[in-house]
Amino acid sequence: MPKQALFYNREPGTDVRCRLCPHGCLIHNGKYGICRVRRNSGGKLMADSFGLVSALHFDPIEKKPLYHYFPGKVILSAGSAGCNLRCSFCQNWEISQCGIKEHGQLQPVKPEELVRMAATKTNNIGIAYTYNEPTVFIEFVLETAKLTLERKMKNVMVSNGYINPEPLEELIKYTDAFNIDLKGFTDTFYRDVSGASLQPVLDTLKAIRKSGKHLEITNLIVPGLNDDHPVFEEMVKWISTELGKSTVLHLSRYFPQYRMSQDATPVSALQQLFDIARKHLHYVYVGNVTMNKGKDTICPKCGQILIKRLGYIADLFHITSTGQCRYCGNQVLIC
């Protein structure tokens, strides 16, 4: 059931201006914004995807990916349709690069139903808003997140970070942990490959860090597009300086999807970028690939292996119940 959207202005006539993300779409009557799910209906902006889900699963928290937030737990993951970016390599394009009419198989669910479902699963910590870009159904996220917190459970956002400061501030109030996809570190990359710009994402990362909420970053490595060593090192230096050396960075292997057919990222390229990142950040991981390094959590203070991982299974060897290294007492994660 469509719901009137938040964060928009009326324009002359029946046009509306969406204020959710930096695109600032001017939407004519009967038309949609770039995200394909926010529609102008007679001068009112409607969130057409409210309460419609494309995917609903209990996942390991490590799958989000979050490696330093309640490792070994599960979380109820919910997605809908639509996205405000146009990444030519999108790994979830079947749900993110379409609206509700194009998808055709969305299932209705009420916020209170989702929260009740989350509460039924043993070892579940809460709800993750993920799969497609969750900010484009922010109205549903906010209503659900408030109910989730009332049940003493957690809210997780897995997002591209392309959002304006005002709605981001509202999301931060009700979100406990974020994984933000930092797709590259040049405006050219964001413009040509994702149809967006870099600075708003950097501003989002700094706002989340300032809020004190848990933050991890994912960087999908696409050969020839965002794997240039000097630019990559500039990115990890920025993360270290602006967000802190303990910021968790996930390097993820690209596979051919959507409009991009070039070969998958070579494992050797991921190994090289991992080594560069580890010079500047304490916690760097590699995903979507089998390689010897980049899976386990190692204490940066004493060098002991604290968590060993096999796929999405995490074995907590030497972590206290409050997330500290058993050897030296260093605070490593939230659990």
C-alpha positions, 0 to 999 in steps of 0.5 A: 500500500503506497504511503505518503513519503517523507522529505519532499517539497511541493513545487509550482503546479503539481511537481514535487522535489524529492529531498531524500538523496542528493539527486534532488529529483524534480518529479512530474505528476504521475512520474517516478524519481531515479529510484523508481519507487517514489512517485508523484501523485497529484502533487504528493510524493508517494512511497510506492514500495512501503510494506512490500518485500522482495526478500526476507531471510534469517542470515548470519550477521557476517553476510551483511557483511558485519564482522565486528558486530555480534559475530556468530549471531543471525539477523532477519534481513529484509529488502524491497525494490529500487535504488538511487544509483545505477551501478553497471556492475550491480550484484543485486540488479534483479531487485535494485534496478526495477520498480514495484511494477517491473518486479511483479513478485513483491510480498506485503508485510507490515512493520509489526509483522516483521518485528514479530518474525524477528523475535521468533528466532533464537540467536537473532539480534534484530532486523537488517534493511538490505538487498536493495538500497534501503534508504529509498523505502525509508518510511518503512525502515523508520516505522519498523526500526522504532518497533524493533527498538521497543522490543530491545532488538537491533537495527542494521542498515546496509546502504550505498550512503547516498543520502541527504543529511536530514534523512540520514540524521533521522535514520541514525537515531534508530539504527545501531550499525551500518555497512556502507558501500564505498564504491570507489574514490573518484568522482569520475568513477561514481559519475560514469559507473554509478550515476552519482557523486562521491562527496555525499557518501564521504559525508555520510561516513563521517556523520555515522562515525561522529554519531558513535554508531557502529560502522563498517565499509565495503569496497567491491573491487572491479578490475580496471575501474577502482583497483588503481593502487595509488587511488586505492591507497588514497582511499584507505588513508582517508578512511584511517584519517577521517574515520579511524584506523580501527574502521573495518574495511571489507574488500569484495570480489566482483563477478560479472553481473547486470551490464558488465561482462568483464572477468571476475576480480583476480585473487592476486589483485585482492591480495595486493589491495589487502596488503596496501589497506593493512598498512593503514587500517587495523581490520581488513577483510576479503569477501567472495573469494577463498584465500589464505588471508583476510578472513580472521580477526587478529588483535592489532595490539598483541597479534593473536587470532581472536576469531577464525572464519570459514565462509559465514561461520565465525569461531570466537576463540579468544574474545570475551563476552564484551568483545575484548581480546582475552590476551591483552584486553584490547577492545576489538568488537561489539558482542 
